Amino acid sequence: MRNVLYDNPSGTPVKDTNMSPNKDLKGHKLLLIIPWDPPAGYVDDLHKTFPGLEVVHSNWDTWKEPSLPSDVSEEDWKTVTILLTGPKFPTKEAASNLQLVQLQSAGANYILDNPLFKDTDIAFCTANGVHGPQIAEWIICTFLAFQHNIPRFLDNMKEHKWQRSWDDSDTQDAVHQRVGILGYGSIGRQVARVAKAIGMDVYAYTNRPRPTPESRRDDSFVVPGLGDPEGVLPSKWFSGTKPEEIHEFLSADLDLLVLALPLTPQTRGLIAAPQFEILKGKKTYVTNIGRGPVINTDDLITALNDGLIRGAALDVTDPEPLPKEHPLWDAKNVIITPHVSGNSTSYNQRLLSILNINLHRLSEGKEFMNRVSRKRGY
């Protein structure tokens, strides 16, 4: 196995020798293909900051619509140099002057085989960092809900049943419990911050070794004051891409395992029967907010029903959407939500913040934030 884990997409800077300063962004055209109107004053502020920048907006949902918007003309495409979009792209021939694509998503797996990415040097940048606060809340929320028996009490409430427990041993608080974060990127770092705040110990796992303070830094987008940009919160770091290295991490008496990984050929089925056998020693609670196929679903159901793990919280599943009659719904001690942990009223604001940072970097001739590596694929 190689490149197993998602850590910092900007950890290895990608230099563009063709970039030179252009303070006003003269000659550049920004096309915003987004299913919402920019905030009041946003475009005016761009013009004040970059007097030479032309801005075009098309209100279009590239996640729902089968094609690009028809109101963007061929002439527009020829002169667009900067594009904000979802999973729909022009051909490299149609957008021959394109220099920067800012994606709406933190993941980039859908661009890897697209000729606009694969066969050009155009910079593609993700929205990595927009999800950290809300997904960290979901992770800690579902873990604490399980620990405090909230699902059982909600069921009782629906039946108007007051069933009080007098047994202190039926609830374990989070103090001194250990969370292991498999993929210490922007989401994992915010999980670490929240977990430390409630008294938990944090172990981090990355694919590349992080032996020095500088190597543990994260230069991707972070909401100011949040996350772990300096990499100081974990009490222990693990790394590697070999199965035995991952097994060493899983054997570290984890109370909560957080899977924050992209789906790659190397991460597909990463957590399966052999890994659940390791986790049964501490009956680890397993949370997956990355991609469903990172876990072998059949093995997960067995692990839950046989009590190898204490429970699981899943915002992603395999298959997805999860069919109504699928046995995972009825597995013991599972919490399932329909891929919503990244939802937030602040999403669009954070996305535009990343775009603004990259516009400034373009104007200064500097390296882009969150640039996708063509070598690593994220």
Phi, psi and omega in degrees: 000147176215156180047048186291321195246150176270117174241263184249107182300337179258016183295329175248103184302143178251112184274141176241105185290348180272353183280133175221154183301142176209080192307318184270357186055039178297133179089358180263145174234126178258124175250119179261107174256094185220148183274035179202160179276140176301151179303153179304130178086353184295312182293321177299320178295323176298318181294325178292321182283321183233083186301335183270359185272126172268136183237128178236137180237133173235118180280099189206136182260099181288351177276334183254326184276147184280352185215177174284161182294140182282345182278358174265114187281166176301324180294322176300312183300325181293333185253356177289130176247339181227131184230129170253120186205174172261227187271015177245137186223153172284170172284159179293334178286321181290322182250065189288346180253009182294133181241330185219129173244118175262115180280151177279346187250158175281332178273154182229013186298332184282353179261346194298327181258004180281130181304331180296330176268311190291324189250017179224176174254014180300136178283125173249129181235138182269173174263028179307127181115341182287338187266346191311305184299310187288323180288323176299320177299316180298316182298310181290323179300311183291324178296313180292326177300317178294313183300328182258014173062028183299318179304320180294318181291327176294320176298317178299321181297321179298332179264008181057040185252119175265101183235091185275141175259135177256010185259108180298336185284356181272000180227124178248117179282176191274350185299128179070004171282159187243129174253131174252125186251110183269095187109086188266066175263207186297321179292311181301323181290325175287325173301317180299317181299313181292319181298317178297324182295334179257015171095013182271157172268145186238127170246139181241146177231128176230162181284325179260143180301144178234069187280341185244158177304321181294321181290342182269355178290154177234120183259008177280176185296138175216139174296127184309131178088356182245179177069202181219064185299335180270349180068041185253355187278324180293138175278344178208140179248139174237156177203167177133170179234359181271148180306320182293332178287320176293322180296325176298319178295314181294340181273005189271037176054054181275131172275327180226126175251122179253121178261109181236063189240150170281167176267116176228169175303331182279332181267348179298125180069023183298323178252110183219196186308314181298324180287323177294327176298323177290318184289342183293341180300322178251001185051055184300140171276131187248128178239131178236116176238009181272269176220142186305313185292356173298332177253137171285112189297316180299318179291327177295316179300316178298316181297322179289311185290332178269000177074022176291326175239155185285336179173181179209145172240124187233119171260352177227148183220168173225108009281168177218127000297153181280120181301151184303323184266010183292137183294343179298328179303325187259007178294155182291138169056044178244140172245124182236129171235153190273063175056054183238001186296339180272358181292138178195143175293346180265001185302308185297320179299316180292323177300314179293330176296319178293316177302316180299318178300317182287331173295318177297318181293325175297317181294334182263357181071029183256169178294144181282153174278140174064030181288136180283130177277127177290337179284314184270334180086014174204000000 
